[in-house]
Amino acid sequence: MLDQWQEQLIGAVYGDARACNALAGQLGDNTKISKDQALGVYQNNCHGARLATLQQTYKVCCQLIGETAFHHTASLYIANTPSTTHDLNYYGDNFPTHLASLNDNVNTKKLNYLGDMAKYEQLIHELYYAQSPQACDQAIATSSNVDALLVGIAPHCRLFSSSYPIVEIWAMHEENNVREIDASVRKQQYYLLCRNADFLIAPYALDKAEYQLIMEISSRPMRLTNFVAQAESLSIELDMLLPLWISSNWITLREGLSSARNNRHAIEQEKNGV
């Protein structure tokens, strides 16, 4: 029964009409406040919390279009996008797409980069809560079983690309040193690796080939031998880059399952005197 009441309350707070009616039938009468007003307190608090989360995460976007316009579009998003988790830090995953749609609005035609700015601010938010960097185990890096080593992007790193100078625009607003930038014309493509460095987001420029190579391991690790082959196909020399990326904690190097099993098997054989 308690579970049902909790589900009804959550549904009512998010505006589900059926849940509101069911919950209203269970609320006691109060001469000082109506049932709708009592439920409205929770609904308003929930809406306010999600609005504050979006405004904090996308603070430069809010500055770009103005607080009134931001509150309006954020409220539309909130009305159509219920939270799927109890942690508000994860709310607003699709908000960049929602903001990008504003480019059709006459008031935001000069902000062609608004959607990319939202993606960048979302990336900053995600990186802030990402895992801390861990140094690569040198024993693994010098492993004789190279074929079983896996290469992956570090959990505190993300890739970002835009045809607008998003980082420059974001920094200007962050430092309250806003000046006019003509971003209406796309001049070049920017390729970046962004990492969490002691809770400060540090962007590093990549060339297109380097970006494409690291993108290959952004979703899941790749065997080192395949990674090297992919680098060769992109005309990338890894002799100096790979040690640099590992020491900079941009990418991780770990043993695959087959290597770990082989090591355990060797240890067992040694124990048994084989």
PyRosetta script that sets phi, psi and omega in degrees:
from pyrosetta import init, pose_from_sequence

init()
pose = pose_from_sequence("MLDQWQEQLIGAVYGDARACNALAGQLGDNTKISKDQALGVYQNNCHGARLATLQQTYKVCCQLIGETAFHHTASLYIANTPSTTHDLNYYGDNFPTHLASLNDNVNTKKLNYLGDMAKYEQLIHELYYAQSPQACDQAIATSSNVDALLVGIAPHCRLFSSSYPIVEIWAMHEENNVREIDASVRKQQYYLLCRNADFLIAPYALDKAEYQLIMEISSRPMRLTNFVAQAESLSIELDMLLPLWISSNWITLREGLSSARNNRHAIEQEKNGV")
pose.set_psi(1, -41.9)
pose.set_omega(1, 179.5)
pose.set_phi(2, -61.1)
pose.set_psi(2, -40.2)
pose.set_omega(2, 178.5)
pose.set_phi(3, -60.5)
pose.set_psi(3, -39.9)
pose.set_omega(3, -179.7)
pose.set_phi(4, -65.4)
pose.set_psi(4, -42.2)
pose.set_omega(4, 178.7)
pose.set_phi(5, -63.2)
pose.set_psi(5, -40.7)
pose.set_omega(5, 179.5)
pose.set_phi(6, -64.0)
pose.set_psi(6, -42.1)
pose.set_omega(6, 178.4)
pose.set_phi(7, -64.8)
pose.set_psi(7, -39.3)
pose.set_omega(7, 178.1)
pose.set_phi(8, -63.5)
pose.set_psi(8, -42.8)
pose.set_omega(8, -179.5)
pose.set_phi(9, -64.1)
pose.set_psi(9, -44.4)
pose.set_omega(9, 179.2)
pose.set_phi(10, -61.9)
pose.set_psi(10, -45.5)
pose.set_omega(10, 178.9)
pose.set_phi(11, -62.6)
pose.set_psi(11, -41.4)
pose.set_omega(11, -179.7)
pose.set_phi(12, -66.7)
pose.set_psi(12, -39.7)
pose.set_omega(12, 179.1)
pose.set_phi(13, -62.7)
pose.set_psi(13, -34.7)
pose.set_omega(13, 179.3)
pose.set_phi(14, -86.8)
pose.set_psi(14, 4.9)
pose.set_omega(14, 171.7)
pose.set_phi(15, 93.5)
pose.set_psi(15, 12.3)
pose.set_omega(15, 178.1)
pose.set_phi(16, -69.2)
pose.set_psi(16, 118.1)
pose.set_omega(16, -173.9)
pose.set_phi(17, -61.2)
pose.set_psi(17, -42.5)
pose.set_omega(17, -179.3)
pose.set_phi(18, -63.9)
pose.set_psi(18, -42.0)
pose.set_omega(18, 179.5)
pose.set_phi(19, -67.1)
pose.set_psi(19, -37.3)
pose.set_omega(19, 178.0)
pose.set_phi(20, -61.3)
pose.set_psi(20, -45.3)
pose.set_omega(20, -179.9)
pose.set_phi(21, -64.9)
pose.set_psi(21, -42.0)
pose.set_omega(21, -179.5)
pose.set_phi(22, -65.1)
pose.set_psi(22, -41.2)
pose.set_omega(22, -178.9)
pose.set_phi(23, -71.3)
pose.set_psi(23, -37.5)
pose.set_omega(23, 179.6)
pose.set_phi(24, -61.4)
pose.set_psi(24, -33.4)
pose.set_omega(24, 179.0)
pose.set_phi(25, -68.9)
pose.set_psi(25, -16.7)
pose.set_omega(25, -178.0)
pose.set_phi(26, -102.9)
pose.set_psi(26, -7.3)
pose.set_omega(26, 179.1)
pose.set_phi(27, -81.5)
pose.set_psi(27, 142.1)
pose.set_omega(27, 178.8)
pose.set_phi(28, -77.8)
pose.set_psi(28, 157.6)
pose.set_omega(28, 178.7)
pose.set_phi(29, -74.0)
pose.set_psi(29, 142.6)
pose.set_omega(29, 179.3)
pose.set_phi(30, -142.7)
pose.set_psi(30, 127.0)
pose.set_omega(30, -175.8)
pose.set_phi(31, -73.5)
pose.set_psi(31, -19.5)
pose.set_omega(31, -176.2)
pose.set_phi(32, -89.0)
pose.set_psi(32, -24.0)
pose.set_omega(32, -177.0)
pose.set_phi(33, -149.0)
pose.set_psi(33, 137.6)
pose.set_omega(33, -179.6)
pose.set_phi(34, -77.5)
pose.set_psi(34, 166.4)
pose.set_omega(34, 178.7)
pose.set_phi(35, -63.2)
pose.set_psi(35, -39.9)
pose.set_omega(35, 179.1)
pose.set_phi(36, -64.9)
pose.set_psi(36, -39.5)
pose.set_omega(36, 178.8)
pose.set_phi(37, -67.4)
pose.set_psi(37, -38.6)
pose.set_omega(37, 179.8)
pose.set_phi(38, -63.4)
pose.set_psi(38, -44.0)
pose.set_omega(38, 178.3)
pose.set_phi(39, -70.2)
pose.set_psi(39, -32.9)
pose.set_omega(39, 179.6)
pose.set_phi(40, -62.5)
pose.set_psi(40, -29.5)
pose.set_omega(40, 177.8)
pose.set_phi(41, -59.5)
pose.set_psi(41, -46.2)
pose.set_omega(41, 179.8)
pose.set_phi(42, -68.3)
pose.set_psi(42, -40.5)
pose.set_omega(42, -179.9)
pose.set_phi(43, -63.9)
pose.set_psi(43, -42.3)
pose.set_omega(43, 179.8)
pose.set_phi(44, -66.9)
pose.set_psi(44, -39.9)
pose.set_omega(44, 178.4)
pose.set_phi(45, -64.2)
pose.set_psi(45, -40.9)
pose.set_omega(45, 179.7)
pose.set_phi(46, -65.3)
pose.set_psi(46, -45.1)
pose.set_omega(46, 178.6)
pose.set_phi(47, -62.3)
pose.set_psi(47, -44.2)
pose.set_omega(47, -179.2)
pose.set_phi(48, -62.9)
pose.set_psi(48, -38.6)
pose.set_omega(48, -179.9)
pose.set_phi(49, -65.9)
pose.set_psi(49, -42.6)
pose.set_omega(49, 179.6)
pose.set_phi(50, -69.8)
pose.set_psi(50, -37.2)
pose.set_omega(50, 177.6)
pose.set_phi(51, -63.8)
pose.set_psi(51, -43.4)
pose.set_omega(51, 179.1)
pose.set_phi(52, -63.6)
pose.set_psi(52, -36.8)
pose.set_omega(52, 178.3)
pose.set_phi(53, -63.8)
pose.set_psi(53, -46.2)
pose.set_omega(53, 179.7)
pose.set_phi(54, -64.6)
pose.set_psi(54, -40.4)
pose.set_omega(54, -178.5)
pose.set_phi(55, -68.2)
pose.set_psi(55, -35.0)
pose.set_omega(55, 178.3)
pose.set_phi(56, -72.0)
pose.set_psi(56, -40.8)
pose.set_omega(56, -178.8)
pose.set_phi(57, -70.7)
pose.set_psi(57, -42.1)
pose.set_omega(57, -175.3)
pose.set_phi(58, -110.8)
pose.set_psi(58, 53.5)
pose.set_omega(58, -172.8)
pose.set_phi(59, -70.0)
pose.set_psi(59, -34.6)
pose.set_omega(59, 178.1)
pose.set_phi(60, -71.9)
pose.set_psi(60, -38.9)
pose.set_omega(60, 175.0)
pose.set_phi(61, -58.2)
pose.set_psi(61, -38.8)
pose.set_omega(61, 178.4)
pose.set_phi(62, -63.5)
pose.set_psi(62, -40.8)
pose.set_omega(62, 177.9)
pose.set_phi(63, -66.3)
pose.set_psi(63, -37.0)
pose.set_omega(63, -175.4)
pose.set_phi(64, -67.3)
pose.set_psi(64, -41.7)
pose.set_omega(64, -176.6)
pose.set_phi(65, -101.4)
pose.set_psi(65, -7.6)
pose.set_omega(65, -179.8)
pose.set_phi(66, 93.3)
pose.set_psi(66, 148.4)
pose.set_omega(66, -174.3)
pose.set_phi(67, -64.0)
pose.set_psi(67, -39.2)
pose.set_omega(67, -179.1)
pose.set_phi(68, -63.7)
pose.set_psi(68, -48.3)
pose.set_omega(68, 179.3)
pose.set_phi(69, -64.9)
pose.set_psi(69, -38.0)
pose.set_omega(69, -179.9)
pose.set_phi(70, -64.8)
pose.set_psi(70, -45.6)
pose.set_omega(70, 179.1)
pose.set_phi(71, -60.6)
pose.set_psi(71, -37.9)
pose.set_omega(71, -179.7)
pose.set_phi(72, -65.1)
pose.set_psi(72, -51.0)
pose.set_omega(72, -177.7)
pose.set_phi(73, -70.7)
pose.set_psi(73, -32.4)
pose.set_omega(73, 176.8)
pose.set_phi(74, -67.2)
pose.set_psi(74, -38.0)
pose.set_omega(74, 178.6)
pose.set_phi(75, -65.3)
pose.set_psi(75, -38.2)
pose.set_omega(75, 175.9)
pose.set_phi(76, -62.9)
pose.set_psi(76, -41.7)
pose.set_omega(76, 179.1)
pose.set_phi(77, -64.4)
pose.set_psi(77, -45.4)
pose.set_omega(77, -179.0)
pose.set_phi(78, -61.4)
pose.set_psi(78, -39.9)
pose.set_omega(78, -178.3)
pose.set_phi(79, -64.2)
pose.set_psi(79, -27.6)
pose.set_omega(79, -176.3)
pose.set_phi(80, -109.0)
pose.set_psi(80, 0.4)
pose.set_omega(80, -176.0)
pose.set_phi(81, -135.3)
pose.set_psi(81, 87.7)
pose.set_omega(81, 177.1)
pose.set_phi(82, -67.3)
pose.set_psi(82, 153.6)
pose.set_omega(82, 178.3)
pose.set_phi(83, -71.7)
pose.set_psi(83, 139.5)
pose.set_omega(83, 179.9)
pose.set_phi(84, -103.5)
pose.set_psi(84, 1.5)
pose.set_omega(84, 179.1)
pose.set_phi(85, -144.6)
pose.set_psi(85, 157.5)
pose.set_omega(85, 178.9)
pose.set_phi(86, -79.1)
pose.set_psi(86, -9.4)
pose.set_omega(86, 180.0)
pose.set_phi(87, -94.2)
pose.set_psi(87, 110.9)
pose.set_omega(87, -177.1)
pose.set_phi(88, -66.9)
pose.set_psi(88, -16.6)
pose.set_omega(88, 178.2)
pose.set_phi(89, -62.7)
pose.set_psi(89, -20.6)
pose.set_omega(89, -177.9)
pose.set_phi(90, -103.2)
pose.set_psi(90, 10.8)
pose.set_omega(90, -179.1)
pose.set_phi(91, -87.1)
pose.set_psi(91, 139.2)
pose.set_omega(91, 174.3)
pose.set_phi(92, 101.3)
pose.set_psi(92, 24.6)
pose.set_omega(92, -178.2)
pose.set_phi(93, -59.1)
pose.set_psi(93, -35.6)
pose.set_omega(93, -176.7)
pose.set_phi(94, -98.3)
pose.set_psi(94, 8.8)
pose.set_omega(94, -178.0)
pose.set_phi(95, -64.8)
pose.set_psi(95, -35.9)
pose.set_omega(95, 176.7)
pose.set_phi(96, -57.2)
pose.set_psi(96, -40.3)
pose.set_omega(96, 177.4)
pose.set_phi(97, -64.3)
pose.set_psi(97, -40.0)
pose.set_omega(97, 178.4)
pose.set_phi(98, -62.2)
pose.set_psi(98, -43.8)
pose.set_omega(98, -179.6)
pose.set_phi(99, -68.7)
pose.set_psi(99, -37.0)
pose.set_omega(99, -179.2)
pose.set_phi(100, -60.6)
pose.set_psi(100, -30.4)
pose.set_omega(100, 180.0)
pose.set_phi(101, -66.6)
pose.set_psi(101, -16.1)
pose.set_omega(101, 179.4)
pose.set_phi(102, -70.4)
pose.set_psi(102, -12.6)
pose.set_omega(102, 179.7)
pose.set_phi(103, -61.2)
pose.set_psi(103, -18.2)
pose.set_omega(103, 177.4)
pose.set_phi(104, -78.8)
pose.set_psi(104, -10.8)
pose.set_omega(104, -178.4)
pose.set_phi(105, -81.8)
pose.set_psi(105, 137.5)
pose.set_omega(105, -177.1)
pose.set_phi(106, -59.9)
pose.set_psi(106, -28.3)
pose.set_omega(106, -177.4)
pose.set_phi(107, -78.8)
pose.set_psi(107, -11.1)
pose.set_omega(107, -177.1)
pose.set_phi(108, -122.5)
pose.set_psi(108, 17.6)
pose.set_omega(108, -178.7)
pose.set_phi(109, -63.4)
pose.set_psi(109, -27.6)
pose.set_omega(109, 179.2)
pose.set_phi(110, -82.5)
pose.set_psi(110, -5.1)
pose.set_omega(110, -178.9)
pose.set_phi(111, -108.7)
pose.set_psi(111, 56.1)
pose.set_omega(111, 179.6)
pose.set_phi(112, -60.9)
pose.set_psi(112, -21.1)
pose.set_omega(112, -177.5)
pose.set_phi(113, -91.5)
pose.set_psi(113, 7.2)
pose.set_omega(113, -175.0)
pose.set_phi(114, -59.5)
pose.set_psi(114, -43.8)
pose.set_omega(114, 179.9)
pose.set_phi(115, -63.4)
pose.set_psi(115, -40.9)
pose.set_omega(115, 178.2)
pose.set_phi(116, -67.4)
pose.set_psi(116, -36.5)
pose.set_omega(116, 177.5)
pose.set_phi(117, -63.1)
pose.set_psi(117, -40.4)
pose.set_omega(117, 178.3)
pose.set_phi(118, -63.6)
pose.set_psi(118, -39.9)
pose.set_omega(118, 178.3)
pose.set_phi(119, -64.1)
pose.set_psi(119, -38.9)
pose.set_omega(119, 179.9)
pose.set_phi(120, -67.9)
pose.set_psi(120, -41.2)
pose.set_omega(120, 179.1)
pose.set_phi(121, -68.1)
pose.set_psi(121, -34.0)
pose.set_omega(121, 175.1)
pose.set_phi(122, -65.4)
pose.set_psi(122, -40.3)
pose.set_omega(122, 177.5)
pose.set_phi(123, -61.1)
pose.set_psi(123, -43.8)
pose.set_omega(123, 177.8)
pose.set_phi(124, -59.9)
pose.set_psi(124, -43.5)
pose.set_omega(124, -179.7)
pose.set_phi(125, -62.9)
pose.set_psi(125, -44.8)
pose.set_omega(125, 179.4)
pose.set_phi(126, -63.5)
pose.set_psi(126, -42.6)
pose.set_omega(126, -177.8)
pose.set_phi(127, -66.9)
pose.set_psi(127, -30.9)
pose.set_omega(127, -179.7)
pose.set_phi(128, -60.5)
pose.set_psi(128, -33.7)
pose.set_omega(128, -178.5)
pose.set_phi(129, -102.1)
pose.set_psi(129, 10.4)
pose.set_omega(129, -178.9)
pose.set_phi(130, -75.1)
pose.set_psi(130, 164.2)
pose.set_omega(130, 178.6)
pose.set_phi(131, -63.8)
pose.set_psi(131, 150.5)
pose.set_omega(131, 178.3)
pose.set_phi(132, -70.8)
pose.set_psi(132, 150.6)
pose.set_omega(132, 179.5)
pose.set_phi(133, -66.5)
pose.set_psi(133, 145.7)
pose.set_omega(133, 176.6)
pose.set_phi(134, -125.9)
pose.set_psi(134, 134.0)
pose.set_omega(134, -179.1)
pose.set_phi(135, -67.6)
pose.set_psi(135, 145.3)
pose.set_omega(135, 179.1)
pose.set_phi(136, -70.7)
pose.set_psi(136, 136.4)
pose.set_omega(136, 177.5)
pose.set_phi(137, -68.3)
pose.set_psi(137, 117.2)
pose.set_omega(137, -177.9)
pose.set_phi(138, -63.1)
pose.set_psi(138, -28.6)
pose.set_omega(138, 177.6)
pose.set_phi(139, -63.6)
pose.set_psi(139, -35.7)
pose.set_omega(139, 177.1)
pose.set_phi(140, -72.5)
pose.set_psi(140, -41.7)
pose.set_omega(140, -177.7)
pose.set_phi(141, -61.6)
pose.set_psi(141, -27.1)
pose.set_omega(141, -179.9)
pose.set_phi(142, -106.6)
pose.set_psi(142, 17.5)
pose.set_omega(142, -178.3)
pose.set_phi(143, -61.0)
pose.set_psi(143, 141.7)
pose.set_omega(143, 179.0)
pose.set_phi(144, -76.0)
pose.set_psi(144, -21.2)
pose.set_omega(144, -179.0)
pose.set_phi(145, -92.2)
pose.set_psi(145, 66.8)
pose.set_omega(145, -174.3)
pose.set_phi(146, -62.3)
pose.set_psi(146, -33.7)
pose.set_omega(146, -176.6)
pose.set_phi(147, -61.7)
pose.set_psi(147, -22.3)
pose.set_omega(147, -176.8)
pose.set_phi(148, -96.7)
pose.set_psi(148, -2.0)
pose.set_omega(148, -179.1)
pose.set_phi(149, -76.0)
pose.set_psi(149, 141.0)
pose.set_omega(149, -180.0)
pose.set_phi(150, -113.9)
pose.set_psi(150, 138.7)
pose.set_omega(150, 178.2)
pose.set_phi(151, -110.1)
pose.set_psi(151, 132.9)
pose.set_omega(151, 178.8)
pose.set_phi(152, -144.5)
pose.set_psi(152, 160.1)
pose.set_omega(152, 175.7)
pose.set_phi(153, -75.8)
pose.set_psi(153, 141.5)
pose.set_omega(153, -178.9)
pose.set_phi(154, -65.1)
pose.set_psi(154, 145.0)
pose.set_omega(154, -176.0)
pose.set_phi(155, -65.5)
pose.set_psi(155, -17.2)
pose.set_omega(155, 179.4)
pose.set_phi(156, -96.8)
pose.set_psi(156, 15.0)
pose.set_omega(156, -179.9)
pose.set_phi(157, -122.5)
pose.set_psi(157, 149.1)
pose.set_omega(157, 176.0)
pose.set_phi(158, -141.2)
pose.set_psi(158, 153.5)
pose.set_omega(158, 174.5)
pose.set_phi(159, -98.9)
pose.set_psi(159, 146.9)
pose.set_omega(159, 179.0)
pose.set_phi(160, -146.8)
pose.set_psi(160, 138.3)
pose.set_omega(160, 178.7)
pose.set_phi(161, -140.4)
pose.set_psi(161, 141.1)
pose.set_omega(161, 178.2)
pose.set_phi(162, -156.2)
pose.set_psi(162, 154.1)
pose.set_omega(162, 174.7)
pose.set_phi(163, -91.7)
pose.set_psi(163, 10.3)
pose.set_omega(163, 177.3)
pose.set_phi(164, -123.7)
pose.set_psi(164, 154.1)
pose.set_omega(164, 179.2)
pose.set_phi(165, -76.9)
pose.set_psi(165, 65.4)
pose.set_omega(165, -172.7)
pose.set_phi(166, -61.4)
pose.set_psi(166, -43.9)
pose.set_omega(166, -178.3)
pose.set_phi(167, -61.6)
pose.set_psi(167, -41.7)
pose.set_omega(167, 178.8)
pose.set_phi(168, -63.9)
pose.set_psi(168, -44.8)
pose.set_omega(168, 179.7)
pose.set_phi(169, -64.1)
pose.set_psi(169, -43.1)
pose.set_omega(169, 179.8)
pose.set_phi(170, -62.6)
pose.set_psi(170, -43.3)
pose.set_omega(170, -178.6)
pose.set_phi(171, -63.2)
pose.set_psi(171, -39.0)
pose.set_omega(171, 179.3)
pose.set_phi(172, -60.2)
pose.set_psi(172, -44.0)
pose.set_omega(172, 179.9)
pose.set_phi(173, -71.3)
pose.set_psi(173, -36.1)
pose.set_omega(173, 179.6)
pose.set_phi(174, -65.1)
pose.set_psi(174, -36.1)
pose.set_omega(174, -178.6)
pose.set_phi(175, -92.6)
pose.set_psi(175, 4.0)
pose.set_omega(175, -179.5)
pose.set_phi(176, 55.4)
pose.set_psi(176, 40.8)
pose.set_omega(176, 179.3)
pose.set_phi(177, -124.7)
pose.set_psi(177, 54.8)
pose.set_omega(177, -173.0)
pose.set_phi(178, -74.7)
pose.set_psi(178, 129.4)
pose.set_omega(178, 173.2)
pose.set_phi(179, -136.0)
pose.set_psi(179, 159.9)
pose.set_omega(179, -174.9)
pose.set_phi(180, -72.6)
pose.set_psi(180, 130.7)
pose.set_omega(180, 176.3)
pose.set_phi(181, -123.5)
pose.set_psi(181, 129.3)
pose.set_omega(181, 177.2)
pose.set_phi(182, -83.1)
pose.set_psi(182, 91.0)
pose.set_omega(182, -179.8)
pose.set_phi(183, -102.0)
pose.set_psi(183, 15.6)
pose.set_omega(183, -178.9)
pose.set_phi(184, -73.3)
pose.set_psi(184, -25.6)
pose.set_omega(184, 180.0)
pose.set_phi(185, -107.7)
pose.set_psi(185, 127.6)
pose.set_omega(185, 179.2)
pose.set_phi(186, -79.2)
pose.set_psi(186, 115.1)
pose.set_omega(186, -175.2)
pose.set_phi(187, -95.4)
pose.set_psi(187, -33.5)
pose.set_omega(187, -178.5)
pose.set_phi(188, -161.9)
pose.set_psi(188, 168.7)
pose.set_omega(188, 176.9)
pose.set_phi(189, -101.8)
pose.set_psi(189, 131.3)
pose.set_omega(189, 179.7)
pose.set_phi(190, -102.6)
pose.set_psi(190, 130.7)
pose.set_omega(190, 178.7)
pose.set_phi(191, -119.3)
pose.set_psi(191, 123.8)
pose.set_omega(191, -173.6)
pose.set_phi(192, -134.0)
pose.set_psi(192, 148.0)
pose.set_omega(192, 163.1)
pose.set_phi(193, -111.7)
pose.set_psi(193, 123.7)
pose.set_omega(193, -178.8)
pose.set_phi(194, -110.7)
pose.set_psi(194, 135.7)
pose.set_omega(194, -179.2)
pose.set_phi(195, -133.2)
pose.set_psi(195, 153.8)
pose.set_omega(195, 175.4)
pose.set_phi(196, -85.2)
pose.set_psi(196, 110.9)
pose.set_omega(196, 178.3)
pose.set_phi(197, -113.3)
pose.set_psi(197, 93.5)
pose.set_omega(197, -178.0)
pose.set_phi(198, 55.7)
pose.set_psi(198, 47.7)
pose.set_omega(198, 176.5)
pose.set_phi(199, 68.6)
pose.set_psi(199, 16.2)
pose.set_omega(199, 169.6)
pose.set_phi(200, -115.5)
pose.set_psi(200, 132.2)
pose.set_omega(200, -176.6)
pose.set_phi(201, -86.8)
pose.set_psi(201, 117.9)
pose.set_omega(201, -177.9)
pose.set_phi(202, -111.0)
pose.set_psi(202, 117.9)
pose.set_omega(202, 177.3)
pose.set_phi(203, -91.2)
pose.set_psi(203, 140.3)
pose.set_omega(203, 178.0)
pose.set_phi(204, -126.0)
pose.set_psi(204, 134.2)
pose.set_omega(204, -177.8)
pose.set_phi(205, -77.2)
pose.set_psi(205, 137.6)
pose.set_omega(205, 173.9)
pose.set_phi(206, -121.8)
pose.set_psi(206, 158.4)
pose.set_omega(206, 169.0)
pose.set_phi(207, -88.6)
pose.set_psi(207, 172.4)
pose.set_omega(207, -172.4)
pose.set_phi(208, -60.5)
pose.set_psi(208, -42.1)
pose.set_omega(208, -178.3)
pose.set_phi(209, -65.8)
pose.set_psi(209, -42.9)
pose.set_omega(209, 178.1)
pose.set_phi(210, -62.1)
pose.set_psi(210, -42.0)
pose.set_omega(210, 177.9)
pose.set_phi(211, -60.4)
pose.set_psi(211, -45.8)
pose.set_omega(211, -179.7)
pose.set_phi(212, -63.5)
pose.set_psi(212, -38.2)
pose.set_omega(212, -179.3)
pose.set_phi(213, -66.1)
pose.set_psi(213, -48.2)
pose.set_omega(213, -179.5)
pose.set_phi(214, -68.9)
pose.set_psi(214, -30.1)
pose.set_omega(214, 176.4)
pose.set_phi(215, -59.8)
pose.set_psi(215, -31.1)
pose.set_omega(215, -179.9)
pose.set_phi(216, -62.4)
pose.set_psi(216, -25.6)
pose.set_omega(216, -178.8)
pose.set_phi(217, -110.9)
pose.set_psi(217, 11.8)
pose.set_omega(217, -176.8)
pose.set_phi(218, -74.5)
pose.set_psi(218, -27.1)
pose.set_omega(218, -178.6)
pose.set_phi(219, -98.8)
pose.set_psi(219, -33.0)
pose.set_omega(219, 176.7)
pose.set_phi(220, -158.0)
pose.set_psi(220, 152.8)
pose.set_omega(220, -177.6)
pose.set_phi(221, -63.4)
pose.set_psi(221, 158.1)
pose.set_omega(221, 179.8)
pose.set_phi(222, -129.3)
pose.set_psi(222, 147.3)
pose.set_omega(222, 176.4)
pose.set_phi(223, -61.1)
pose.set_psi(223, 141.4)
pose.set_omega(223, -176.1)
pose.set_phi(224, -58.1)
pose.set_psi(224, -39.4)
pose.set_omega(224, 180.0)
pose.set_phi(225, -62.8)
pose.set_psi(225, -39.3)
pose.set_omega(225, 177.3)
pose.set_phi(226, -69.3)
pose.set_psi(226, -36.1)
pose.set_omega(226, 179.3)
pose.set_phi(227, -63.6)
pose.set_psi(227, -43.2)
pose.set_omega(227, 178.6)
pose.set_phi(228, -64.3)
pose.set_psi(228, -42.0)
pose.set_omega(228, 179.1)
pose.set_phi(229, -63.6)
pose.set_psi(229, -39.7)
pose.set_omega(229, 178.6)
pose.set_phi(230, -64.9)
pose.set_psi(230, -38.9)
pose.set_omega(230, 178.3)
pose.set_phi(231, -63.1)
pose.set_psi(231, -41.9)
pose.set_omega(231, 179.0)
pose.set_phi(232, -63.0)
pose.set_psi(232, -37.5)
pose.set_omega(232, 179.1)
pose.set_phi(233, -67.3)
pose.set_psi(233, -21.9)
pose.set_omega(233, 178.5)
pose.set_phi(234, -99.9)
pose.set_psi(234, 7.7)
pose.set_omega(234, 179.4)
pose.set_phi(235, 61.2)
pose.set_psi(235, 39.6)
pose.set_omega(235, 177.7)
pose.set_phi(236, -105.8)
pose.set_psi(236, 128.7)
pose.set_omega(236, 176.1)
pose.set_phi(237, -88.9)
pose.set_psi(237, 114.0)
pose.set_omega(237, -175.5)
pose.set_phi(238, -90.4)
pose.set_psi(238, -5.2)
pose.set_omega(238, -175.2)
pose.set_phi(239, -54.8)
pose.set_psi(239, -40.5)
pose.set_omega(239, 179.1)
pose.set_phi(240, -101.5)
pose.set_psi(240, -33.1)
pose.set_omega(240, -176.5)
pose.set_phi(241, -67.9)
pose.set_psi(241, -44.3)
pose.set_omega(241, -175.6)
pose.set_phi(242, -61.4)
pose.set_psi(242, -49.1)
pose.set_omega(242, 176.2)
pose.set_phi(243, -60.3)
pose.set_psi(243, -36.1)
pose.set_omega(243, 179.5)
pose.set_phi(244, -65.7)
pose.set_psi(244, -46.0)
pose.set_omega(244, -179.6)
pose.set_phi(245, -64.7)
pose.set_psi(245, -35.8)
pose.set_omega(245, 179.0)
pose.set_phi(246, -70.2)
pose.set_psi(246, -46.8)
pose.set_omega(246, -179.0)
pose.set_phi(247, -66.9)
pose.set_psi(247, -27.4)
pose.set_omega(247, 177.9)
pose.set_phi(248, -83.3)
pose.set_psi(248, -1.7)
pose.set_omega(248, -178.5)
pose.set_phi(249, 61.7)
pose.set_psi(249, 34.0)
pose.set_omega(249, 173.9)
pose.set_phi(250, -83.6)
pose.set_psi(250, -39.7)
pose.set_omega(250, 179.4)
pose.set_phi(251, -126.5)
pose.set_psi(251, 157.6)
pose.set_omega(251, -179.4)
pose.set_phi(252, -110.8)
pose.set_psi(252, 152.8)
pose.set_omega(252, 177.7)
pose.set_phi(253, -130.8)
pose.set_psi(253, 120.6)
pose.set_omega(253, -178.1)
pose.set_phi(254, -142.7)
pose.set_psi(254, 162.1)
pose.set_omega(254, 178.9)
pose.set_phi(255, -77.4)
pose.set_psi(255, 139.6)
pose.set_omega(255, 174.6)
pose.set_phi(256, -78.1)
pose.set_psi(256, 174.7)
pose.set_omega(256, -177.3)
pose.set_phi(257, -60.4)
pose.set_psi(257, -40.9)
pose.set_omega(257, -177.2)
pose.set_phi(258, -63.2)
pose.set_psi(258, -38.2)
pose.set_omega(258, 179.5)
pose.set_phi(259, -67.3)
pose.set_psi(259, -43.9)
pose.set_omega(259, -180.0)
pose.set_phi(260, -61.9)
pose.set_psi(260, -41.0)
pose.set_omega(260, 178.6)
pose.set_phi(261, -64.4)
pose.set_psi(261, -41.1)
pose.set_omega(261, 179.2)
pose.set_phi(262, -63.3)
pose.set_psi(262, -39.6)
pose.set_omega(262, 179.2)
pose.set_phi(263, -64.6)
pose.set_psi(263, -42.6)
pose.set_omega(263, 178.9)
pose.set_phi(264, -64.5)
pose.set_psi(264, -38.8)
pose.set_omega(264, 179.2)
pose.set_phi(265, -64.0)
pose.set_psi(265, -40.7)
pose.set_omega(265, 179.4)
pose.set_phi(266, -65.1)
pose.set_psi(266, -39.3)
pose.set_omega(266, 179.0)
pose.set_phi(267, -64.4)
pose.set_psi(267, -42.7)
pose.set_omega(267, 178.7)
pose.set_phi(268, -63.4)
pose.set_psi(268, -40.0)
pose.set_omega(268, 179.0)
pose.set_phi(269, -64.5)
pose.set_psi(269, -38.9)
pose.set_omega(269, 180.0)
pose.set_phi(270, -66.8)
pose.set_psi(270, -39.6)
pose.set_omega(270, 178.2)
pose.set_phi(271, -62.8)
pose.set_psi(271, -36.7)
pose.set_omega(271, -177.5)
pose.set_phi(272, -86.4)
pose.set_psi(272, 2.8)
pose.set_omega(272, 177.8)
pose.set_phi(273, 73.3)
pose.set_psi(273, 23.9)
pose.set_omega(273, -179.5)
pose.set_phi(274, -85.8)
pose.dump_pdb("model.pdb")
